[in-house]
Amino acid sequence: MQLDFILDFFDTIGFYSEQIFPFVILAIELIILLVIYAVSTRGLRNRLKNANLSSETITGIVLIVRILFFIIAVILIVNSFGPDVAALVSLSTLFGTALGLAFSQAVSGIVNGLYILVARPFRVGDYVRIGKKEGIVTDITLNYTQILQPDETRLRIPNTSILESEVTNFRVNISEIIDEVSKEQHETSDYTLRTHLASAIHRLKLFATSDHAYRYTFDIILHYSFDHLRARRHFNRILEAWTNVFVKIPSYQVWASEVQGIHYRFTIVVTEARELIEHVADFMDQLLLFYSEDDDVHTREEIDKKGYHS
């Protein structure tokens, strides 16, 4: 009799253990998942803050991570309750998918935003050209990227459009610029040029506030009917006049010969993106003064007026 009681007692414990054990396992899994979630989101927030992303972007990314962990938790719970509940959740998933397709454009924008944040073709503070628009990147969110244009207006470009456009980031490592200038200095025998290049290296090392600079390029196309020798003499005068404005003497080269004319590409180097907004328009304006019949007089007047003497 006593033996039967003991056996019944162990059978009862075994029965309830089988019933309770899956819930215990589920509780342990959920606790582990919660710990992983807390650690990963905290680390993610710190990394995103160090990347100088906006609070809106950080909140959006963390929200997506939170949803992913919630989905994992739901899957764990469903597996613990058996196939009937799994079938019910699967049906709900189908409705959720159908609803998601209705918002596919918004979801696509978020995915594109995540790709830009992960791939990082540019970051806040960079001077970029996106398609035909250019300026300083001031904000990157999950849906759009905002840039400050040279005319001081702020433009929001959808991330979907960015991935479909040609993107040029003018940021370069400042050590690359120093190496290039040093190479030019060693290769030239012109004392004046060597002195200026030495000064450029000193400015790069002394006044650069970060580990990068900006090498900006723009193009001017002159029709074949223009006097190109005269235009190049004019270019050289303007480049020399702007010597002390930019880090190094601006340069140009014949980039292509097209139906419209000869394609000249100009290159300038600055240490701060803001300098491009402040100076490029005036610099380009002076380069185009050769269209005037009396370009020598106009050039001297503009240089005196702007105060860009070397």
Protein Blocks (a to p, Z undefined) as FASTA:
>chain_A
ZZmmmmmmmmmmmmmmmmmmmmmmmmmmmmmmmmmmmmmmmmmmmmmmmnopafklmmmm
mmmmmmmmmmmmmmmmmmmnojklmmmmmmmmmmmmmmmmmmmmmmmmmmmmmmmmmnop
acehiacdehjagcddfbdcfkbccdddfkopacdddfklmmmpccddfbdcfklmmmmm
mmmmmmpcbfklmmmmmmmmmmmmmmpcbfbdcdddddddddfkbcfklmmmmmmmmmmm
mmmmmmbdcddddfbdcfklccdddddddfbfklmmmmmmmmmmmmmmmmpmblmlmmmm
mmmmnopaZZ
